Amino acid sequence: MIQRKEAIGNVQRSLAENPVTAILGPRQCGKTTLAHQVIGKDEGVFFDLENPTHLSRLANPLLALQNQTGVIVIDEIQRMPALFEVLRVVVDSPSFEGKFLILGSAAPSLVKGVSESLAGRVGFVDLSGFNLQEVQATDFIPLWVRGGFPLSYLSKSDAAAYRWRGNFIRTFLERDIPQLGISIPATTLRRFWTMIAHYHGQVLNTAELARALGSAEGTARKYLDILSGAYMVRQLQPFFANLKKRQVKAPKIYVRDSGILHSLLALEHADHIFSHPKLGASFEGFVVEEICSLAGSRNIYFWATHGGAELDVLLFSKGKAIGFEIKYTETPKITKSMRIALEDLTLNHLYVVYPGNEAFPLSEAITAIPVTKLKAIIQG
């Protein structure tokens, strides 16, 4: 079993500081396993809201929860939104001595319910699939090809991982989405999700997506919000500098898990990816997720002007502005766009992330680094 030390530390800190800690992330990303790693397999009190027996124990939730002690884990809490108000009452009781660890597969109502009902009482820990630091990989390609979902990455072969992801996509569309109270035909949402895969790494053009789908723009936005809310799609927001230039104001869209992206594009093996037109975009999305996993998803943007200058990732950390340009090439070079970004955004440094093995300077302010060395830059 892979120990997710940083995620465990984040949950432990939140439990120490807050009466309620929420671990949010997509289905099958390892939330339940992480909870057991934090509290111990045979410790705490565990309620799985997909288990009918556990649901029956919560028929009177206030009575069931108010006298518990230690860590009380509630898994798949989005299935019972009424619990949020109950948790507020319980944790505000002077006699309550426990801590709640709630796990949820993201949905707009889940995040809204937690934020509104438990404001000031809850700490959030976002969890995605494995990253390179967690799997301790010196070769990024297996994680890139299979994606970070544990059961995909740990499969016995690429073919088995591909089959698992195919089943995951089908289950997500046919079971998970309806359970969130969303009534969209699975075939329609899959078609839209596949379209997003083909637009992966591009600036969002809702009108173009709507035309391709044969629907109104509002419908396309609704579908995009559903997939974003379920942690399947990332909308990387643009940054606006105080410049006399027309800047891009729409987000970039990515399929968050590289393995899911490859399955939607019917790319089973690394050889299929290397010969596909979306090779560069796939690598870009993989690196974007690595950066977000290491730095947290806040204060991360992209930047672009209508004149053609752009920066793939702009990270604000510890009072510094750091740029990342992502290139799938063994020989990264300085471009005009990089120089413009350095000057216009007043970057402390710009890193060109590439698939090689060695870091080396391209100039005094620009350094090429392997994707496997991101942690030293972001957390060092």
BAKOL-935642 format. One line per field, with one value per residue (C-alpha): residue number from 1; x, z, y. Coordinates in pm, 1 decimal, always signed. Layout:
N
num <- (NUM	...);
east <- (X	...);
up <- (Z	...);
north <- (Y	...);
This chain:
380
num <- (1	2	3	4	5	6	7	8	9	10	11	12	13	14	15	16	17	18	19	20	21	22	23	24	25	26	27	28	29	30	31	32	33	34	35	36	37	38	39	40	41	42	43	44	45	46	47	48	49	50	51	52	53	54	55	56	57	58	59	60	61	62	63	64	65	66	67	68	69	70	71	72	73	74	75	76	77	78	79	80	81	82	83	84	85	86	87	88	89	90	91	92	93	94	95	96	97	98	99	100	101	102	103	104	105	106	107	108	109	110	111	112	113	114	115	116	117	118	119	120	121	122	123	124	125	126	127	128	129	130	131	132	133	134	135	136	137	138	139	140	141	142	143	144	145	146	147	148	149	150	151	152	153	154	155	156	157	158	159	160	161	162	163	164	165	166	167	168	169	170	171	172	173	174	175	176	177	178	179	180	181	182	183	184	185	186	187	188	189	190	191	192	193	194	195	196	197	198	199	200	201	202	203	204	205	206	207	208	209	210	211	212	213	214	215	216	217	218	219	220	221	222	223	224	225	226	227	228	229	230	231	232	233	234	235	236	237	238	239	240	241	242	243	244	245	246	247	248	249	250	251	252	253	254	255	256	257	258	259	260	261	262	263	264	265	266	267	268	269	270	271	272	273	274	275	276	277	278	279	280	281	282	283	284	285	286	287	288	289	290	291	292	293	294	295	296	297	298	299	300	301	302	303	304	305	306	307	308	309	310	311	312	313	314	315	316	317	318	319	320	321	322	323	324	325	326	327	328	329	330	331	332	333	334	335	336	337	338	339	340	341	342	343	344	345	346	347	348	349	350	351	352	353	354	355	356	357	358	359	360	361	362	363	364	365	366	367	368	369	370	371	372	373	374	375	376	377	378	379	380);
east <- (+0.0	+131.8	+152.8	+38.9	+248.0	+179.4	-196.4	-195.1	-13.2	-264.3	-557.8	-392.6	-324.7	-681.9	-820.3	-608.1	-731.9	-1098.9	-1396.3	-1477.9	-1238.9	-1366.2	-1165.7	-1300.5	-1212.7	-1336.4	-1465.4	-1199.5	-914.9	-831.2	-1028.5	-1147.9	-803.3	-652.4	-904.5	-806.2	-436.9	-501.8	-709.3	-600.6	-796.8	-969.5	-1003.5	-1264.5	-1628.0	-1701.5	-2025.5	-2037.4	-2351.9	-2348.5	-2392.0	-2763.7	-2671.3	-2477.2	-2759.3	-3004.3	-2774.5	-2817.3	-3197.5	-3186.5	-2853.3	-2845.3	-2896.0	-2642.8	-2366.9	-2390.2	-2242.9	-1962.0	-1598.7	-1273.1	-1276.8	-1611.1	-1573.4	-1870.8	-1802.7	-1994.5	-2165.6	-2312.4	-2573.0	-2725.5	-2706.6	-2929.9	-2633.2	-2455.2	-2697.8	-2684.5	-2303.4	-2321.3	-2548.5	-2331.3	-1994.7	-2140.4	-2248.7	-2015.5	-2031.7	-1916.4	-1561.2	-1516.4	-1394.0	-1567.5	-1384.1	-1625.7	-1548.0	-1724.4	-1716.6	-1750.2	-2077.1	-2179.0	-2435.0	-2167.7	-1925.0	-2208.0	-2359.6	-2029.4	-1933.7	-2271.3	-2363.0	-2017.3	-1856.4	-1581.5	-1591.1	-1445.9	-1104.9	-1073.2	-827.4	-848.8	-740.1	-676.9	-505.6	-142.3	+128.1	+493.4	+609.6	+364.0	+461.8	+830.7	+879.6	+1193.6	+1014.8	+698.7	+567.6	+375.2	+185.3	+126.3	-3.9	-227.6	-324.1	-335.0	-641.0	-491.3	-662.0	-554.0	-195.0	-147.6	-296.3	-86.6	-62.9	-150.2	-429.4	-578.7	-549.4	-724.0	-1009.8	-1045.1	-1070.5	-1329.6	-1541.6	-1487.3	-1608.8	-1916.8	-1999.8	-1944.1	-2185.9	-2450.1	-2452.9	-2263.8	-2409.0	-2772.7	-2702.0	-2616.3	-2967.8	-2853.6	-3069.0	-2859.0	-2841.5	-2510.4	-2444.2	-2489.2	-2256.0	-1996.9	-2005.4	-1949.7	-1668.7	-1498.9	-1529.0	-1355.7	-1075.7	-1025.6	-1022.9	-785.1	-532.2	-722.4	-893.0	-1261.4	-1493.1	-1840.0	-2007.3	-1785.8	-1853.5	-2226.4	-2222.6	-2032.5	-2280.7	-2578.6	-2710.0	-2739.6	-2441.8	-2618.7	-2641.7	-2270.5	-2186.7	-2410.1	-2234.9	-1895.0	-1988.5	-2105.4	-1776.0	-1576.6	-1776.0	-1706.8	-1329.7	-1317.5	-1236.9	-1017.1	-1092.0	-760.0	-844.5	-669.9	-461.8	-506.0	-204.3	-230.8	-111.9	-210.1	-269.1	-581.3	-560.8	-744.0	-1030.1	-1166.9	-1029.2	-826.5	-989.5	-822.0	-934.8	-778.8	-659.3	-422.6	-532.9	-898.5	-793.9	-614.9	-915.3	-1152.4	-915.4	-890.3	-514.5	-427.4	-45.3	+239.4	+312.0	-40.9	+11.1	+350.3	+202.6	-114.7	-174.6	-266.5	+75.8	+191.4	-144.2	-157.9	+187.7	+87.0	-222.1	-21.5	+229.5	-48.5	-199.4	+140.6	+188.1	-162.8	-107.1	+220.1	+113.5	-258.7	-502.7	-519.8	-312.5	-246.1	-337.7	-240.4	-176.6	-221.2	-268.0	-454.5	-120.2	+4.4	+213.7	+124.6	+239.9	+110.4	+115.2	+158.3	+209.3	+210.1	+390.0	+565.4	+541.8	+696.4	+557.3	+690.8	+619.6	+609.0	+614.1	+551.4	+714.8	+722.7	+1069.0	+1411.8	+1569.9	+1377.6	+1463.2	+1379.4	+1093.5	+978.1	+665.4	+877.8	+1068.3	+742.7	+597.0	+911.1	+892.2	+516.6	+445.5	+766.2	+841.6	+1101.7	+1192.1	+1054.7	+1090.2	+1052.8	+918.8	+1024.2	+1038.4	+1416.2	+1630.4	+1857.1	+1796.4	+2001.5	+1989.9	+1867.7	+1941.2	+1985.1	+1607.9	+1497.4	+1576.1	+1477.3	+1370.2	+1242.2	+883.3	+1020.8	+1200.2	+897.4	+873.4	+1214.4	+1107.5	+757.6	+810.2	+1183.5);
up <- (+0.0	-94.4	+208.5	+114.5	+379.6	+280.7	+253.2	+589.2	+744.6	+596.4	+740.7	+1082.3	+1101.6	+1004.6	+1263.7	+1530.1	+1433.4	+1340.4	+1479.0	+1122.2	+842.6	+489.7	+241.2	-103.6	-430.6	-711.5	-667.7	-629.7	-561.7	-223.6	+29.1	+231.6	+234.3	+345.8	+630.1	+754.4	+729.2	+941.2	+1220.8	+1206.7	+1045.2	+1364.3	+1535.4	+1524.7	+1423.3	+1055.2	+868.3	+496.5	+352.3	+64.1	+319.0	+405.1	+756.0	+826.4	+682.8	+921.4	+1213.9	+1113.6	+1100.0	+1395.3	+1318.8	+1616.6	+1859.8	+1678.7	+1665.3	+1969.4	+2217.7	+1997.6	+2088.6	+1897.5	+1520.4	+1350.4	+977.7	+748.0	+393.8	+83.5	+286.0	-28.6	-18.1	+297.0	+274.1	+582.0	+792.8	+753.6	+982.9	+1231.6	+1241.1	+1316.9	+1613.4	+1741.2	+1720.8	+1883.2	+2187.2	+2484.4	+2581.3	+2245.1	+2261.3	+1915.7	+1573.0	+1240.1	+927.4	+636.4	+290.5	-23.1	-393.8	-512.1	-613.1	-614.0	-339.2	-124.7	-127.3	-80.5	+206.4	+389.6	+340.3	+445.9	+731.6	+881.9	+821.5	+1075.9	+1190.9	+894.2	+737.2	+378.5	+232.6	-143.1	-265.6	-621.0	-760.2	-693.2	-782.7	-862.5	-508.1	-358.5	-591.9	-557.8	-930.8	-1116.6	-1442.9	-1489.4	-1792.0	-1611.6	-1397.7	-1698.0	-1914.4	-1650.4	-1449.1	-1073.0	-975.7	-745.9	-905.4	-1250.5	-1159.6	-958.1	-1225.7	-1347.5	-1701.7	-1916.5	-2071.5	-1730.1	-1629.0	-1951.0	-1882.5	-1525.8	-1647.9	-1905.9	-1631.8	-1409.7	-1681.2	-1741.8	-1369.7	-1315.2	-1592.9	-1534.0	-1152.1	-983.3	-1181.2	-1131.2	-757.1	-742.0	-860.1	-1212.0	-1491.3	-1808.4	-2042.4	-1992.2	-2367.5	-2393.8	-2105.2	-2232.2	-2572.7	-2409.6	-2189.5	-2497.5	-2666.2	-2366.0	-2411.4	-2767.1	-2641.7	-2355.4	-2294.8	-2494.5	-2388.5	-2327.0	-2610.4	-2484.9	-2810.2	-3007.5	-2763.0	-2781.6	-3162.5	-3161.5	-2912.0	-3101.1	-2792.2	-2636.5	-2465.9	-2130.7	-2169.8	-2250.1	-1943.8	-1727.8	-1845.5	-1791.5	-1437.9	-1358.4	-1469.4	-1294.0	-973.8	-980.7	-1012.8	-1363.4	-1543.1	-1435.9	-1543.0	-1496.5	-1447.9	-1633.5	-1459.6	-1551.1	-1519.2	-1521.0	-1878.5	-2188.0	-2370.1	-2447.5	-2222.9	-2245.5	-1995.4	-2046.5	-1855.3	-1999.6	-1975.1	-1891.1	-1817.6	-1474.0	-1474.2	-1758.7	-1761.7	-1802.7	-2081.9	-2261.8	-2223.5	-2362.7	-2659.8	-2692.2	-2619.6	-2435.5	-2444.4	-2433.1	-2803.2	-2888.8	-2693.8	-2846.7	-3197.0	-3114.0	-3195.1	-2828.8	-2702.2	-2601.5	-2452.5	-2254.6	-2107.4	-2028.7	-1838.8	-1646.5	-1535.4	-1445.9	-1212.9	-1059.1	-986.4	-840.2	-625.8	-487.5	-440.5	-379.5	-640.8	-508.7	-650.5	-971.4	-1306.2	-1669.8	-1860.2	-2224.7	-2446.0	-2772.4	-2925.7	-2877.8	-2559.2	-2297.7	-1987.9	-1910.3	-1530.2	-1307.2	-940.2	-655.5	-352.4	-55.0	-211.0	-538.9	-889.5	-1057.4	-1415.8	-1570.2	-1941.3	-2031.8	-2339.0	-2455.4	-2610.0	-2516.6	-2619.6	-2456.9	-2582.8	-2486.7	-2686.5	-2742.4	-2541.0	-2238.2	-2250.1	-2271.4	-1974.8	-1768.1	-1828.9	-1825.5	-1517.9	-1332.9	-1266.9	-1007.9	-1228.0	-1516.1	-1538.6	-1856.6	-1755.1	-1997.7	-2005.3	-1966.0	-1667.2	-1597.7	-1487.4	-1663.5	-1705.9	-2030.6	-1906.6	-1577.1	-1523.2	-1709.5	-1613.2	-1776.9	-1522.6	-1547.1	-1439.2	-1168.8	-1004.1	-953.0	-580.0	-511.0	-694.1	-549.0	-193.2	-156.2);
north <- (+0.0	+344.3	+573.7	+923.2	+1096.2	+1455.0	+1397.4	+1216.5	+1512.0	+1757.5	+1560.7	+1524.9	+1899.1	+1978.0	+1735.1	+1901.4	+2247.6	+2193.3	+1999.9	+1888.3	+1796.1	+1734.5	+1527.2	+1609.1	+1443.0	+1220.3	+868.6	+598.7	+844.5	+687.8	+895.5	+594.9	+434.9	+766.1	+793.0	+446.2	+541.0	+850.2	+696.3	+330.9	+48.6	-63.9	+272.5	+545.7	+511.9	+459.9	+533.2	+447.7	+602.9	+356.2	+75.9	+19.4	-98.8	+219.3	+428.4	+266.1	+351.1	+714.9	+704.8	+945.8	+1117.5	+1353.2	+1066.5	+848.2	+1109.6	+1335.2	+1084.9	+954.5	+1020.1	+1002.8	+1042.7	+980.0	+911.1	+966.8	+841.9	+957.1	+1228.4	+1386.9	+1107.4	+1261.4	+1645.1	+1686.5	+1571.4	+1904.8	+2084.8	+1795.5	+1812.7	+2183.8	+2120.4	+1834.8	+2012.8	+2326.7	+2125.4	+2190.4	+1821.9	+1686.4	+1548.7	+1395.9	+1501.6	+1447.2	+1335.2	+1358.5	+1220.1	+1328.8	+1267.3	+1621.2	+1774.9	+2141.6	+2074.5	+1905.1	+2196.4	+2446.0	+2246.4	+2214.1	+2578.1	+2719.9	+2486.3	+2438.4	+2776.8	+2837.1	+2475.4	+2285.5	+2239.4	+2118.6	+1868.7	+1819.6	+1478.0	+1368.5	+1061.9	+973.1	+1222.7	+1152.6	+1221.7	+974.5	+690.5	+789.8	+753.6	+852.6	+768.3	+974.7	+783.4	+501.4	+753.7	+978.5	+693.6	+529.5	+836.2	+873.4	+670.6	+404.4	+103.4	+216.6	+300.5	-20.5	-249.3	-541.4	-407.8	-107.1	-313.4	-393.0	-27.0	+76.5	-165.8	-36.7	+322.6	+223.7	+67.5	+372.6	+610.0	+399.2	+370.8	+741.1	+831.7	+565.1	+552.3	+833.9	+1124.4	+1011.5	+964.7	+1335.1	+1412.1	+1503.9	+1367.2	+1376.9	+1077.4	+896.9	+890.4	+1266.7	+1346.4	+1097.1	+1262.1	+1600.7	+1463.3	+1319.6	+1658.3	+1815.1	+1560.4	+1685.3	+2047.0	+1953.3	+2231.7	+2493.8	+2814.9	+2751.9	+2851.9	+2765.7	+2866.2	+2627.6	+2343.7	+2411.3	+2403.6	+2074.7	+1932.7	+2074.4	+2252.5	+2594.5	+2758.6	+2733.7	+2356.8	+2328.6	+2539.4	+2319.8	+2002.6	+2161.4	+2268.2	+1914.7	+1759.3	+2031.7	+1989.2	+1616.2	+1679.1	+1533.4	+1858.8	+2149.5	+2503.5	+2683.7	+3048.4	+3332.2	+3597.1	+3961.5	+4187.2	+4566.3	+4595.9	+4790.3	+4463.9	+4265.2	+3960.9	+3630.4	+3620.5	+3266.5	+2965.7	+2681.0	+2338.7	+2009.0	+1655.1	+1634.9	+1274.8	+1190.4	+826.8	+925.6	+1163.2	+881.7	+651.1	+913.0	+948.1	+564.9	+566.5	+245.5	+234.8	+486.2	+422.4	+535.8	+858.8	+936.8	+930.2	+1124.5	+1495.4	+1559.8	+1442.2	+1790.8	+1885.0	+1560.1	+1624.4	+1982.2	+1869.1	+1610.0	+1875.2	+2121.8	+1860.4	+1787.9	+2159.1	+2190.5	+1881.2	+2017.6	+2378.2	+2344.7	+2466.9	+2823.3	+3107.4	+2911.4	+3063.3	+3077.4	+3398.8	+3487.4	+3789.8	+3817.5	+3911.7	+3556.1	+3580.1	+3319.6	+3135.7	+2786.8	+2823.2	+3127.1	+3043.5	+3293.1	+3151.9	+3310.7	+3654.2	+3542.4	+3508.8	+3195.8	+3098.0	+2751.3	+2682.4	+2318.3	+2168.1	+1807.3	+1826.6	+1699.1	+2030.3	+2317.2	+2665.8	+3020.3	+3170.4	+3526.1	+3446.9	+3349.2	+3678.4	+3875.0	+3682.8	+3744.6	+4118.1	+4178.4	+3963.4	+4059.6	+3693.4	+3597.9	+3303.3	+3101.6	+2724.4	+2523.9	+2182.4	+1910.5	+1526.4	+1497.4	+1402.3	+1700.5	+2057.7	+2325.3	+2703.6	+2854.7	+3207.1	+3386.1	+3395.2	+3081.3	+2719.9	+2393.1	+2130.1	+1771.1	+1708.9	+1476.4	+1773.1	+1996.2	+1933.7	+2089.0	+2404.0	+2441.6	+2317.1	+2366.7);
